[in-house]
Amino acid sequence: IEEASIERALIESEKRKLYKQKFAELAEDCRTVLRNFFDGNSLKEIAQMMGYASSGYAKKRKYKCKSQLVQLIQNDSQFHEIKGL
């Protein structure tokens, strides 16, 4: 049981490391939008902070930035190694 817990912890650590690495590769505005969203700010608040015309545009940016992050992660060979564990 303890060995399985350690293995799960190592896998989670590798996932976080890959996420942080790929998050850092995003453009600054994408990182800001996603950070604000993950921190619980509403799309309206994000639009105001970022100087966007509407919360609808903030929603589009969040979606595009999140999609870019997912693509970066999925295109990394380490993702496939972790996924296979």
N, CA, C and O atoms as a GROMACS GRO file, in nm:
protein
  340
    1ILE      N    1   0.083  -0.119   0.000
    1ILE     CA    2   0.000   0.000   0.000
    1ILE      C    3   0.087   0.124   0.000
    1ILE      O    4   0.062   0.218  -0.076
    2GLU      N    5   0.188   0.126   0.084
    2GLU     CA    6   0.276   0.242   0.093
    2GLU      C    7   0.351   0.264  -0.038
    2GLU      O    8   0.369   0.378  -0.081
    3GLU      N    9   0.394   0.156  -0.100
    3GLU     CA   10   0.467   0.165  -0.227
    3GLU      C   11   0.377   0.225  -0.335
    3GLU      O   12   0.422   0.308  -0.414
    4ALA      N   13   0.251   0.184  -0.339
    4ALA     CA   14   0.156   0.238  -0.437
    4ALA      C   15   0.132   0.386  -0.412
    4ALA      O   16   0.120   0.463  -0.507
    5SER      N   17   0.126   0.427  -0.286
    5SER     CA   18   0.107   0.568  -0.251
    5SER      C   19   0.226   0.651  -0.298
    5SER      O   20   0.208   0.761  -0.351
    6ILE      N   21   0.344   0.600  -0.280
    6ILE     CA   22   0.464   0.670  -0.323
    6ILE      C   23   0.465   0.684  -0.475
    6ILE      O   24   0.498   0.790  -0.528
    7GLU      N   25   0.429   0.576  -0.544
    7GLU     CA   26   0.425   0.580  -0.690
    7GLU      C   27   0.324   0.683  -0.740
    7GLU      O   28   0.353   0.759  -0.832
    8ARG      N   29   0.205   0.686  -0.679
    8ARG     CA   30   0.103   0.784  -0.718
    8ARG      C   31   0.153   0.926  -0.693
    8ARG      O   32   0.131   1.015  -0.775
    9ALA      N   33   0.220   0.946  -0.581
    9ALA     CA   34   0.273   1.078  -0.548
    9ALA      C   35   0.378   1.122  -0.650
    9ALA      O   36   0.382   1.238  -0.688
   10LEU      N   37   0.462   1.029  -0.692
   10LEU     CA   38   0.564   1.062  -0.793
   10LEU      C   39   0.500   1.096  -0.927
   10LEU      O   40   0.543   1.190  -0.994
   11ILE      N   41   0.398   1.022  -0.964
   11ILE     CA   42   0.328   1.049  -1.090
   11ILE      C   43   0.262   1.187  -1.084
   11ILE      O   44   0.271   1.265  -1.179
   12GLU      N   45   0.196   1.218  -0.973
   12GLU     CA   46   0.132   1.349  -0.957
   12GLU      C   47   0.235   1.461  -0.962
   12GLU      O   48   0.210   1.567  -1.018
   13SER      N   49   0.350   1.436  -0.904
   13SER     CA   50   0.457   1.534  -0.906
   13SER      C   51   0.504   1.560  -1.049
   13SER      O   52   0.527   1.675  -1.087
   14GLU      N   53   0.518   1.454  -1.127
   14GLU     CA   54   0.559   1.468  -1.268
   14GLU      C   55   0.453   1.542  -1.348
   14GLU      O   56   0.487   1.623  -1.434
   15LYS      N   57   0.327   1.517  -1.320
   15LYS     CA   58   0.218   1.587  -1.389
   15LYS      C   59   0.223   1.737  -1.359
   15LYS      O   60   0.212   1.819  -1.450
   16ARG      N   61   0.241   1.771  -1.231
   16ARG     CA   62   0.248   1.913  -1.192
   16ARG      C   63   0.368   1.980  -1.258
   16ARG      O   64   0.359   2.094  -1.304
   17LYS      N   65   0.480   1.910  -1.261
   17LYS     CA   66   0.601   1.965  -1.321
   17LYS      C   67   0.579   1.992  -1.470
   17LYS      O   68   0.617   2.098  -1.519
   18LEU      N   69   0.518   1.899  -1.541
   18LEU     CA   70   0.490   1.917  -1.683
   18LEU      C   71   0.392   2.032  -1.704
   18LEU      O   72   0.410   2.114  -1.794
   19TYR      N   73   0.288   2.039  -1.621
   19TYR     CA   74   0.190   2.147  -1.630
   19TYR      C   75   0.258   2.282  -1.612
   19TYR      O   76   0.237   2.374  -1.692
   20LYS      N   77   0.340   2.296  -1.509
   20LYS     CA   78   0.408   2.423  -1.482
   20LYS      C   79   0.501   2.461  -1.597
   20LYS      O   80   0.508   2.577  -1.636
   21GLN      N   81   0.571   2.362  -1.650
   21GLN     CA   82   0.663   2.388  -1.762
   21GLN      C   83   0.586   2.440  -1.883
   21GLN      O   84   0.627   2.539  -1.944
   22LYS      N   85   0.477   2.376  -1.917
   22LYS     CA   86   0.399   2.416  -2.035
   22LYS      C   87   0.323   2.545  -2.010
   22LYS      O   88   0.305   2.625  -2.102
   23PHE      N   89   0.277   2.566  -1.887
   23PHE     CA   90   0.210   2.691  -1.852
   23PHE      C   91   0.305   2.808  -1.875
   23PHE      O   92   0.263   2.914  -1.924
   24ALA      N   93   0.431   2.790  -1.839
   24ALA     CA   94   0.531   2.896  -1.855
   24ALA      C   95   0.558   2.927  -2.002
   24ALA      O   96   0.606   3.035  -2.034
   25GLU      N   97   0.528   2.834  -2.092
   25GLU     CA   98   0.549   2.855  -2.235
   25GLU      C   99   0.439   2.939  -2.299
   25GLU      O  100   0.456   2.989  -2.410
   26LEU      N  101   0.327   2.954  -2.230
   26LEU     CA  102   0.218   3.035  -2.285
   26LEU      C  103   0.258   3.182  -2.287
   26LEU      O  104   0.346   3.225  -2.212
   27ALA      N  105   0.192   3.259  -2.372
   27ALA     CA  106   0.213   3.404  -2.375
   27ALA      C  107   0.169   3.462  -2.241
   27ALA      O  108   0.083   3.406  -2.173
   28GLU      N  109   0.227   3.574  -2.204
   28GLU     CA  110   0.199   3.637  -2.075
   28GLU      C  111   0.049   3.664  -2.056
   28GLU      O  112  -0.004   3.640  -1.948
   29ASP      N  113  -0.019   3.713  -2.160
   29ASP     CA  114  -0.161   3.742  -2.143
   29ASP      C  115  -0.242   3.615  -2.118
   29ASP      O  116  -0.339   3.617  -2.042
   30CYS      N  117  -0.204   3.505  -2.180
   30CYS     CA  118  -0.273   3.378  -2.155
   30CYS      C  119  -0.250   3.332  -2.012
   30CYS      O  120  -0.342   3.285  -1.945
   31ARG      N  121  -0.128   3.344  -1.965
   31ARG     CA  122  -0.099   3.305  -1.826
   31ARG      C  123  -0.182   3.389  -1.729
   31ARG      O  124  -0.234   3.337  -1.630
   32THR      N  125  -0.193   3.518  -1.757
   32THR     CA  126  -0.269   3.608  -1.671
   32THR      C  127  -0.417   3.573  -1.672
   32THR      O  128  -0.480   3.566  -1.566
   33VAL      N  129  -0.473   3.550  -1.789
   33VAL     CA  130  -0.614   3.513  -1.800
   33VAL      C  131  -0.642   3.384  -1.723
   33VAL      O  132  -0.735   3.378  -1.644
   34LEU      N  133  -0.560   3.282  -1.747
   34LEU     CA  134  -0.582   3.154  -1.681
   34LEU      C  135  -0.561   3.162  -1.530
   34LEU      O  136  -0.637   3.103  -1.453
   35ARG      N  137  -0.458   3.234  -1.487
   35ARG     CA  138  -0.435   3.250  -1.343
   35ARG      C  139  -0.556   3.314  -1.276
   35ARG      O  140  -0.601   3.269  -1.171
   36ASN      N  141  -0.606   3.419  -1.338
   36ASN     CA  142  -0.723   3.487  -1.281
   36ASN      C  143  -0.845   3.396  -1.279
   36ASN      O  144  -0.921   3.397  -1.183
   37PHE      N  145  -0.863   3.319  -1.384
   37PHE     CA  146  -0.976   3.228  -1.388
   37PHE      C  147  -0.962   3.120  -1.281
   37PHE      O  148  -1.057   3.091  -1.209
   38PHE      N  149  -0.843   3.061  -1.270
   38PHE     CA  150  -0.820   2.957  -1.170
   38PHE      C  151  -0.831   3.012  -1.027
   38PHE      O  152  -0.863   2.938  -0.934
   39ASP      N  153  -0.804   3.142  -1.012
   39ASP     CA  154  -0.816   3.206  -0.879
   39ASP      C  155  -0.961   3.237  -0.845
   39ASP      O  156  -0.989   3.287  -0.736
   40GLY      N  157  -1.053   3.209  -0.937
   40GLY     CA  158  -1.195   3.227  -0.909
   40GLY      C  159  -1.254   3.359  -0.954
   40GLY      O  160  -1.368   3.390  -0.921
   41ASN      N  161  -1.178   3.438  -1.029
   41ASN     CA  162  -1.232   3.563  -1.080
   41ASN      C  163  -1.333   3.534  -1.191
   41ASN      O  164  -1.316   3.442  -1.270
   42SER      N  165  -1.438   3.614  -1.194
   42SER     CA  166  -1.540   3.597  -1.298
   42SER      C  167  -1.486   3.645  -1.432
   42SER      O  168  -1.387   3.717  -1.438
   43LEU      N  169  -1.552   3.603  -1.537
   43LEU     CA  170  -1.512   3.648  -1.670
   43LEU      C  171  -1.528   3.799  -1.684
   43LEU      O  172  -1.450   3.864  -1.754
   44LYS      N  173  -1.627   3.854  -1.618
   44LYS     CA  174  -1.646   4.000  -1.619
   44LYS      C  175  -1.527   4.069  -1.553
   44LYS      O  176  -1.475   4.168  -1.604
   45GLU      N  177  -1.484   4.016  -1.438
   45GLU     CA  178  -1.368   4.072  -1.369
   45GLU      C  179  -1.242   4.059  -1.453
   45GLU      O  180  -1.161   4.151  -1.459
   46ILE      N  181  -1.226   3.946  -1.517
   46ILE     CA  182  -1.109   3.923  -1.602
   46ILE      C  183  -1.110   4.022  -1.718
   46ILE      O  184  -1.006   4.080  -1.752
   47ALA      N  185  -1.227   4.042  -1.779
   47ALA     CA  186  -1.237   4.138  -1.889
   47ALA      C  187  -1.195   4.278  -1.844
   47ALA      O  188  -1.123   4.347  -1.916
   48GLN      N  189  -1.239   4.318  -1.726
   48GLN     CA  190  -1.201   4.449  -1.674
   48GLN      C  191  -1.052   4.458  -1.647
   48GLN      O  192  -0.988   4.556  -1.684
   49MET      N  193  -0.996   4.356  -1.583
   49MET     CA  194  -0.853   4.355  -1.550
   49MET      C  195  -0.765   4.359  -1.675
   49MET      O  196  -0.662   4.425  -1.678
   50MET      N  197  -0.810   4.286  -1.777
   50MET     CA  198  -0.729   4.272  -1.899
   50MET      C  199  -0.758   4.382  -2.000
   50MET      O  200  -0.687   4.395  -2.100
   51GLY      N  201  -0.862   4.461  -1.975
   51GLY     CA  202  -0.896   4.568  -2.068
   51GLY      C  203  -0.972   4.518  -2.190
   51GLY      O  204  -0.969   4.582  -2.296
   52TYR      N  205  -1.039   4.404  -2.177
   52TYR     CA  206  -1.118   4.348  -2.286
   52TYR      C  207  -1.252   4.420  -2.293
   52TYR      O  208  -1.300   4.474  -2.193
   53ALA      N  209  -1.312   4.422  -2.410
   53ALA     CA  210  -1.437   4.492  -2.432
   53ALA      C  211  -1.556   4.425  -2.363
   53ALA      O  212  -1.653   4.492  -2.327
   54SER      N  213  -1.549   4.293  -2.343
   54SER     CA  214  -1.664   4.224  -2.286
   54SER      C  215  -1.621   4.095  -2.217
   54SER      O  216  -1.510   4.045  -2.236
   55SER      N  217  -1.712   4.042  -2.136
   55SER     CA  218  -1.686   3.914  -2.072
   55SER      C  219  -1.690   3.802  -2.175
   55SER      O  220  -1.628   3.698  -2.157
   56GLY      N  221  -1.764   3.824  -2.286
   56GLY     CA  222  -1.766   3.725  -2.394
   56GLY      C  223  -1.629   3.708  -2.456
   56GLY      O  224  -1.588   3.596  -2.488
   57TYR      N  225  -1.557   3.819  -2.473
   57TYR     CA  226  -1.422   3.810  -2.528
   57TYR      C  227  -1.328   3.742  -2.428
   57TYR      O  228  -1.241   3.664  -2.466
   58ALA      N  229  -1.347   3.772  -2.299
   58ALA     CA  230  -1.265   3.707  -2.196
   58ALA      C  231  -1.288   3.556  -2.199
   58ALA      O  232  -1.195   3.478  -2.180
   59LYS      N  233  -1.412   3.516  -2.222
   59LYS     CA  234  -1.445   3.374  -2.231
   59LYS      C  235  -1.374   3.309  -2.350
   59LYS      O  236  -1.321   3.198  -2.339
   60LYS      N  237  -1.373   3.378  -2.463
   60LYS     CA  238  -1.304   3.326  -2.582
   60LYS      C  239  -1.154   3.313  -2.556
   60LYS      O  240  -1.092   3.213  -2.592
   61ARG      N  241  -1.095   3.416  -2.493
   61ARG     CA  242  -0.951   3.412  -2.464
   61ARG      C  243  -0.919   3.298  -2.368
   61ARG      O  244  -0.820   3.227  -2.386
   62LYS      N  245  -1.002   3.280  -2.266
   62LYS     CA  246  -0.980   3.172  -2.170
   62LYS      C  247  -0.983   3.038  -2.242
   62LYS      O  248  -0.898   2.952  -2.218
   63TYR      N  249  -1.082   3.020  -2.329
   63TYR     CA  250  -1.095   2.896  -2.404
   63TYR      C  251  -0.973   2.873  -2.492
   63TYR      O  252  -0.917   2.763  -2.494
   64LYS      N  253  -0.930   2.976  -2.566
   64LYS     CA  254  -0.814   2.961  -2.654
   64LYS      C  255  -0.687   2.934  -2.576
   64LYS      O  256  -0.605   2.851  -2.616
   65CYS      N  257  -0.670   3.003  -2.465
   65CYS     CA  258  -0.550   2.984  -2.384
   65CYS      C  259  -0.548   2.845  -2.322
   65CYS      O  260  -0.444   2.779  -2.320
   66LYS      N  261  -0.662   2.801  -2.273
   66LYS     CA  262  -0.671   2.668  -2.215
   66LYS      C  263  -0.644   2.562  -2.322
   66LYS      O  264  -0.576   2.463  -2.295
   67SER      N  265  -0.697   2.582  -2.441
   67SER     CA  266  -0.674   2.489  -2.552
   67SER      C  267  -0.526   2.484  -2.590
   67SER      O  268  -0.473   2.376  -2.617
   68GLN      N  269  -0.461   2.599  -2.590
   68GLN     CA  270  -0.318   2.603  -2.620
   68GLN      C  271  -0.239   2.525  -2.516
   68GLN      O  272  -0.147   2.450  -2.549
   69LEU      N  273  -0.276   2.542  -2.389
   69LEU     CA  274  -0.208   2.471  -2.281
   69LEU      C  275  -0.226   2.321  -2.295
   69LEU      O  276  -0.130   2.245  -2.280
   70VAL      N  277  -0.347   2.278  -2.323
   70VAL     CA  278  -0.374   2.135  -2.341
   70VAL      C  279  -0.292   2.080  -2.457
   70VAL      O  280  -0.234   1.972  -2.446
   71GLN      N  281  -0.287   2.153  -2.567
   71GLN     CA  282  -0.209   2.110  -2.684
   71GLN      C  283  -0.060   2.097  -2.651
   71GLN      O  284   0.005   1.999  -2.687
   72LEU      N  285  -0.007   2.198  -2.581
   72LEU     CA  286   0.134   2.193  -2.543
   72LEU      C  287   0.163   2.070  -2.458
   72LEU      O  288   0.265   2.003  -2.476
   73ILE      N  289   0.075   2.041  -2.365
   73ILE     CA  290   0.094   1.926  -2.277
   73ILE      C  291   0.084   1.796  -2.356
   73ILE      O  292   0.169   1.708  -2.343
   74GLN      N  293  -0.020   1.784  -2.437
   74GLN     CA  294  -0.042   1.660  -2.511
   74GLN      C  295   0.064   1.634  -2.617
   74GLN      O  296   0.088   1.518  -2.652
   75ASN      N  297   0.127   1.738  -2.668
   75ASN     CA  298   0.230   1.722  -2.770
   75ASN      C  299   0.368   1.692  -2.712
   75ASN      O  300   0.463   1.668  -2.786
   76ASP      N  301   0.379   1.692  -2.582
   76ASP     CA  302   0.506   1.665  -2.516
   76ASP      C  303   0.521   1.514  -2.495
   76ASP      O  304   0.428   1.448  -2.451
   77SER      N  305   0.638   1.462  -2.527
   77SER     CA  306   0.661   1.319  -2.512
   77SER      C  307   0.650   1.273  -2.367
   77SER      O  308   0.612   1.159  -2.340
   78GLN      N  309   0.681   1.361  -2.275
   78GLN     CA  310   0.672   1.326  -2.133
   78GLN      C  311   0.526   1.298  -2.094
   78GLN      O  312   0.501   1.215  -2.007
   79PHE      N  313   0.432   1.367  -2.157
   79PHE     CA  314   0.290   1.343  -2.130
   79PHE      C  315   0.255   1.199  -2.158
   79PHE      O  316   0.184   1.136  -2.080
   80HIS      N  317   0.303   1.146  -2.269
   80HIS     CA  318   0.272   1.008  -2.307
   80HIS      C  319   0.340   0.909  -2.213
   80HIS      O  320   0.286   0.803  -2.185
   81GLU      N  321   0.458   0.944  -2.163
   81GLU     CA  322   0.526   0.858  -2.066
   81GLU      C  323   0.447   0.853  -1.936
   81GLU      O  324   0.427   0.746  -1.879
   82ILE      N  325   0.403   0.969  -1.889
   82ILE     CA  326   0.328   0.977  -1.764
   82ILE      C  327   0.194   0.905  -1.780
   82ILE      O  328   0.149   0.832  -1.691
   83LYS      N  329   0.132   0.927  -1.894
   83LYS     CA  330   0.000   0.867  -1.920
   83LYS      C  331   0.009   0.715  -1.919
   83LYS      O  332  -0.085   0.647  -1.878
   84GLY      N  333   0.122   0.662  -1.964
   84GLY     CA  334   0.139   0.518  -1.970
   84GLY      C  335   0.168   0.451  -1.837
   84GLY      O  336   0.166   0.328  -1.826
   85LEU      N  337   0.194   0.532  -1.734
   85LEU     CA  338   0.227   0.476  -1.602
   85LEU      C  339   0.105   0.428  -1.528
   85LEU      O  340   0.116   0.379  -1.416
   0.00000   0.00000   0.00000
